[in-house]
Structures are given as structure tokens and as C-alpha cells.
């Protein structure tokens, strides 16, 4: 019998309990062992909840119970979640989590602590919700030198950009709509400013390099400056606008960024709509692979947590360490301004001649709503910003 | 030191050697152990090849060498490959393969034989080439009841259908083009008649159920009857035509088929073009996930084999059995004629009135090139074929 404790009975935590209970026969048969949730840690009471009796308020009940071999941390944040995770690992209990903030901040330390204590720390659900990506990075893609990762890693902003792509809607209206539907939070900053995607690409870039890429070091640009007219130009170009989190290894130097990109319609990420997420990975032998699915949502995310629970239970029985290459050595990121690519730029049509003069390599594509749009040849961001210094220009990177 | 033998130095086998040699430093570091190819079994000589000295002609050299812990079977077929795989497993050597025919025919027997001998049998590369799908089915999707799998599992036919979708090209011309490019074989039957996709969906359906779904039991229809006019109708409907291999569990009854389908443009599989493959999986908790990438090709397929080699090497060191639920119990498939769905049907325009009379629920959509096309409401295939009995009607299933 595998006995599991769930820390935090919020959206994901209650989903984990639901998946383990509702798919119990199937999970037990695949594990060759029965499985049950023995405790749920939460400060609140849940009167009337069918799992009311499993709720405990004191984490030590869980830590001191030798029957608990696997702990699911679905609390979020890097405070109590960090302390409880360390406590569990120190007791030799394996831990899995959906907590991207904690994984981004303390991943290598917690992986090392797990190894010291003969247990494991897994975090499949911390990136891409229900999409299998962390385990494939550690196993299926293990023979590969990963050249590049491009991801749509935030469902809220992808929903908003999808609505805007349907035409004529401005950012503020779409945000309000997303908030009413519960896709965006009252304070939407973490999503719309790209911070959520930034933490996730930091985790993926760390697994890509085997070292630590920190969120603070990544250039991050959100979607708040995107306007309806940008979609009109994108449409004219046969392109879509997506918030892309990317990490690229070029000649051994890593660059990483989160920023809106205009993708050509035949790029596999360009068709990823609504709240769906996708991660597009390029390996040196494999070429391109893509993983697509629900990047958030109670049961999808919970399913990823439970896949970790199952792997942890098997690893505990077999007494093995699961593969995860992530050392604390911090990667010095290359300045993104040196990356060479093509850009969409636009300015007020009255300024178009001045822009043409400054940017010799820019091709005019259209005039829409008093704005003139251009596509540049490949150039560095530094060259672009130097060329248009002092001008009122809006820029979106192409893929 | 992990010493590997590769059986068969053809396209995939030579790719496996190349991946292990070219990415050797990276693979060794991720394995915490060095790895080398010690033998290559092939009947041919390879004078001038840099691995000429590794080539042996007698399989017993490999079987009798206790240093060999992992064998890659990249020979194909179910004859010698079957005998050699059994011999290796009986010696406690783990085996991985790209050989869909062998896996489809003897998968559960070989998995059981590996377990009896304390080793493992893996086959990631047997479906979807370089796309991670078998390992995710066995691990990431382990908590899920899989409701449905839909896959574009054959690159040759997907290339041909993509070319036809660009308009005005007939099947025979596209086939010739694909043969000239080396995408289709001189004898293209296994691809164009759907047999290759059929073997692959049989493997996936087996993993989905944990029992054995046999290729012979699956309804299989190829792309040879698709004409340019079908794409003209599809275009009018905003749909694409893809060869879809599918398995569906409805109320505990499994149906499986390979057949062309007209997919709506917002279906994630509809944008999968050229030689790419994708597998779209629906779980009861997770919802929809999709895995996309190169379904064939030397290095992509080889990378999948090498990911198995790495997992087998680690499992051998840890002395563990890897999870794979696939028993020999044969699944009784439901008759596909009972599935309810919508259909595209067309007939000569002179026969359109007769068709309308026979199919009350059919909506006329267009007349193109002397053909009249219709879309039906949901109905069973049996109802459709009964209604149009004796008429010259072409039918394509919708998604």
C-alpha cells in the first residue's frame, strides 16, 4: 500500500486527490500496489467535503508518519512550501510538485537534498500543466544536444492573443473578458507581463543545459503593448502573434527571452490557440518535436502530479534515483540584443519616410489605421534600436 | 563502461551508431558512465566505413560476450530479428528496437521474456520515429484512462496528402513525385494501403488497453482512392484530408481503424504537414495532449532508439523492471460499422437527386467537376452503406 500526503487542498491539490481516487483501480493495477491519500494538509476546514476526515493542520503529523512515502506539494509559493519540502526530503519521503516558483528558485538544491536522502524530487506539473515535458526532457531527449526550446507556456496570454487575432479587439477589452471568464486574475501582472512564462522557461533552460538558468537573468517582455493594429498587420503578413518563451544555444552560448513574436502560419506553434500550451524543442539529432496540451486546469495539472506520484512510488520500491541533470552552477546568459533576426516595425505613417531613411533594410508592407508597417532583414536588436533611436516605433520579433 | 551491440547496419542502425558516437560525451555524462558500440552485426562488409572493425557476421559473438548488456535490434522483419531478440533476452541482455512489425507480432511475449530474465525490452522508435510516445504512454499518461488516440503515423502518405491539398494534383502524380524524392518505396503498398499505420496503431492501442490489439483485426483503408476533387471539396469545407489511425474506447468497447478523414481546420492534427507525424491522445483526466515530430528519418528514429539504450543501461545498473503494461490477452474489437459520425459523400451530379432521396440527412455543399458533395448528420457507417447500396458513391469520414 502506497500512502500519499497532499500539501494544500486548493485547485491542483484537490485535483490530485480526485485523480487518485477516481482512477484508483487503474492506477493501483498499473503500480502493482494499492494507493491512497492518507492526509491532506490545509489550514482550512472542509465541512461536508468527502475527504474532510483526511484534513490535518499540523505538517508534523505527515512528517512523523513513516507510512507516508510520497508527498505532493501543491501549496505554491516559496515560503512554507520550501520548508515542508525540505522537511519531507530530510525524512526520506519523495516529493512532487506543481510549484514553478519553488522549482525555479530552489530546484537544484532540492534535487540534491533528495539524492542525499535516498529519495526523489519531481516537478512535471511545474511547466506546461498536463503536458508531458519535464520527464521527456530527462528521458526521451536524453541523447540530444538541445539547440533550442520555444514555448507557449502561459494559457491566459495565449487566450487573450487568440481573441485579439479574431480582429478589431483591443487589449483592455480582451483582458476584461478573460477576467470575467476566470482565465485571468484580478491582478493579471504575472501572466500579462510574462513573469509566469519566464519562470517556466528558466526551468526548461536549466534542464536543457544541466546548469541553472535564473528567471531574473532572462529578458522578459509581456503582451501589454500589443494593439489591435498589430494583428491587422500580422494578418496581412499571414502570421500570428504569440507570446513565446525561448532558450537558444548557439555556439555554446545560451540566450533566453520571453517576448511576443510574429510566427509564420506554417510554424507548428502558430496554430496553438486559446488556453492551450505547447513546447517546441529542437535537438541536434532529432530535429523538431512538439508537445501540446492543456497548460493549466485542475485535472490536467493534477494528472501530471499523479504521474510523478506513480514514478516516485515505483522508485521508492526499487530504491533508485531518477535521472535529472540540474546543477547549481549558474549560466551566464548571452545578451539578447546580439541575436540576429527579422523584425516587424511600425510607426505613424507621417514618420514612415524617416523610418525608411533610418532602416535601409526595411520593406514596407502596408498602411493600416494611420500606421505604416515594415519587415526588416536579419539584424541584431542592438542595430535596430540604434537605428530608430528617438523615433516612436513599435517592434515585434519574427520567428 | 556500457557496451552496446547493434543488429543491422542499415539506415536506423547506422544512425544509432552515429548518435552514440557523435553525442558520446553528452550521453556518457548524463549516464554517469561511458558508453560505446562494441559490435555491429551485419551480413555485409563495410570497407572504408569508420566502424568497419566493429562489424561481425556471427550473432553468437555478441550473445556470448558478457560485456554486452544492451542490444539494439534495427534489422526489421519478424524472422531473424525475432530469434536474435529472444536469444539476447534469454542471456539477460536488454533489447531495444525500432521494429514495429516484430513489436506488433510478439510484443507481449518479448516483454514477458525480458522480465523472466531480469532485463527489459523497449520499443520507443517503433511508433512515430523520433516522437516520444511509447515512454510517455507508459509513464506520463499512467494515471489516465485513455479514451481515444488519433494519429498521423505514416510520413509517406502525409507527404502525399499534403501535396494533393495544394490543389489540382492527382494521386498517381504525387506518388511518382514521392518515389522520386525517396519518400515512397518502389512498392508503396505498405504505406499507401495503410498497413504501416495499422501496425503502429495496433501497438498504441495495445498500450492503451494493456491487452493485445492485433493489426489483422483493425479495419484498414488507405489513400489510393482519394482524388484531386476530394481536396477541392475539403477546401470548400475548410477541412483537410489526413490518413488517421485511431483507437477509441467507448463504454469499455474498443474500436480501431485506419482511414482517410476530413479534419476541421481547428483540429490540431489538421496542420501536421509533409513527412511529419503526430499523435493526439485524449485522457479522462488530462483532456487532449499531442506529440508531434519527425515520424521517420535516420537520426530522428536513431535518437529514439538511443533514448531506450540509455534507459536500459540505467535499468540494468539499478536492476529494475521498467513499466510496460501489455498482456497477451487479445482484445475483441467492436465493429467499426457501428461507430456514429458524420460523413462527406459525393456522387456524379446526375445521381445527386437519387442520393438526396436515399440520404435524407445529407446537406449539399457544392458541385465541383461534375460531382456533387454532401455532408451527413451523425449516423453509423452501416446506416450509410445500407442507404447508398447500389449507388456509385465516394465517402470520407469527418473527425
Boltz contact constraints between the chains, C-beta under 6 A:
constraints:
  - contact:
      token1: [A, 19]
      token2: [B, 143]
      max_distance: 6.0
  - contact:
      token1: [A, 19]
      token2: [B, 285]
      max_distance: 6.0
  - contact:
      token1: [A, 23]
      token2: [B, 143]
      max_distance: 6.0
  - contact:
      token1: [A, 26]
      token2: [B, 145]
      max_distance: 6.0
  - contact:
      token1: [A, 27]
      token2: [B, 143]
      max_distance: 6.0
  - contact:
      token1: [A, 30]
      token2: [B, 142]
      max_distance: 6.0
  - contact:
      token1: [A, 30]
      token2: [B, 325]
      max_distance: 6.0
  - contact:
      token1: [A, 130]
      token2: [B, 286]
      max_distance: 6.0
  - contact:
      token1: [A, 131]
      token2: [B, 289]
      max_distance: 6.0
  - contact:
      token1: [A, 132]
      token2: [B, 136]
      max_distance: 6.0
  - contact:
      token1: [A, 132]
      token2: [B, 140]
      max_distance: 6.0
  - contact:
      token1: [A, 135]
      token2: [B, 139]
      max_distance: 6.0
  - contact:
      token1: [A, 135]
      token2: [B, 140]
      max_distance: 6.0
  - contact:
      token1: [A, 136]
      token2: [B, 132]
      max_distance: 6.0
  - contact:
      token1: [A, 140]
      token2: [B, 132]
      max_distance: 6.0
  - contact:
      token1: [A, 140]
      token2: [B, 135]
      max_distance: 6.0
  - contact:
      token1: [A, 140]
      token2: [B, 307]
      max_distance: 6.0
  - contact:
      token1: [A, 142]
      token2: [B, 30]
      max_distance: 6.0
  - contact:
      token1: [A, 142]
      token2: [B, 307]
      max_distance: 6.0
  - contact:
      token1: [A, 142]
      token2: [B, 310]
      max_distance: 6.0
  - contact:
      token1: [A, 143]
      token2: [B, 19]
      max_distance: 6.0
  - contact:
      token1: [A, 143]
      token2: [B, 23]
      max_distance: 6.0
  - contact:
      token1: [A, 143]
      token2: [B, 27]
      max_distance: 6.0
  - contact:
      token1: [A, 143]
      token2: [B, 303]
      max_distance: 6.0
  - contact:
      token1: [A, 143]
      token2: [B, 306]
      max_distance: 6.0
  - contact:
      token1: [A, 143]
      token2: [B, 307]
      max_distance: 6.0
  - contact:
      token1: [A, 145]
      token2: [B, 26]
      max_distance: 6.0
  - contact:
      token1: [A, 271]
      token2: [B, 271]
      max_distance: 6.0
  - contact:
      token1: [A, 285]
      token2: [B, 19]
      max_distance: 6.0
  - contact:
      token1: [A, 285]
      token2: [B, 299]
      max_distance: 6.0
  - contact:
      token1: [A, 285]
      token2: [B, 303]
      max_distance: 6.0
  - contact:
      token1: [A, 286]
      token2: [B, 130]
      max_distance: 6.0
  - contact:
      token1: [A, 286]
      token2: [B, 300]
      max_distance: 6.0
  - contact:
      token1: [A, 286]
      token2: [B, 303]
      max_distance: 6.0
  - contact:
      token1: [A, 287]
      token2: [B, 294]
      max_distance: 6.0
  - contact:
      token1: [A, 287]
      token2: [B, 300]
      max_distance: 6.0
  - contact:
      token1: [A, 289]
      token2: [B, 131]
      max_distance: 6.0
  - contact:
      token1: [A, 289]
      token2: [B, 293]
      max_distance: 6.0
  - contact:
      token1: [A, 290]
      token2: [B, 292]
      max_distance: 6.0
  - contact:
      token1: [A, 292]
      token2: [B, 290]
      max_distance: 6.0
  - contact:
      token1: [A, 293]
      token2: [B, 289]
      max_distance: 6.0
  - contact:
      token1: [A, 294]
      token2: [B, 287]
      max_distance: 6.0
  - contact:
      token1: [A, 299]
      token2: [B, 285]
      max_distance: 6.0
  - contact:
      token1: [A, 300]
      token2: [B, 286]
      max_distance: 6.0
  - contact:
      token1: [A, 300]
      token2: [B, 287]
      max_distance: 6.0
  - contact:
      token1: [A, 303]
      token2: [B, 143]
      max_distance: 6.0
  - contact:
      token1: [A, 303]
      token2: [B, 285]
      max_distance: 6.0
  - contact:
      token1: [A, 303]
      token2: [B, 286]
      max_distance: 6.0
  - contact:
      token1: [A, 306]
      token2: [B, 143]
      max_distance: 6.0
  - contact:
      token1: [A, 307]
      token2: [B, 140]
      max_distance: 6.0
  - contact:
      token1: [A, 307]
      token2: [B, 142]
      max_distance: 6.0
  - contact:
      token1: [A, 307]
      token2: [B, 143]
      max_distance: 6.0
  - contact:
      token1: [A, 310]
      token2: [B, 142]
      max_distance: 6.0
  - contact:
      token1: [A, 318]
      token2: [B, 320]
      max_distance: 6.0
  - contact:
      token1: [A, 320]
      token2: [B, 318]
      max_distance: 6.0
  - contact:
      token1: [A, 320]
      token2: [B, 320]
      max_distance: 6.0
  - contact:
      token1: [A, 325]
      token2: [B, 30]
      max_distance: 6.0
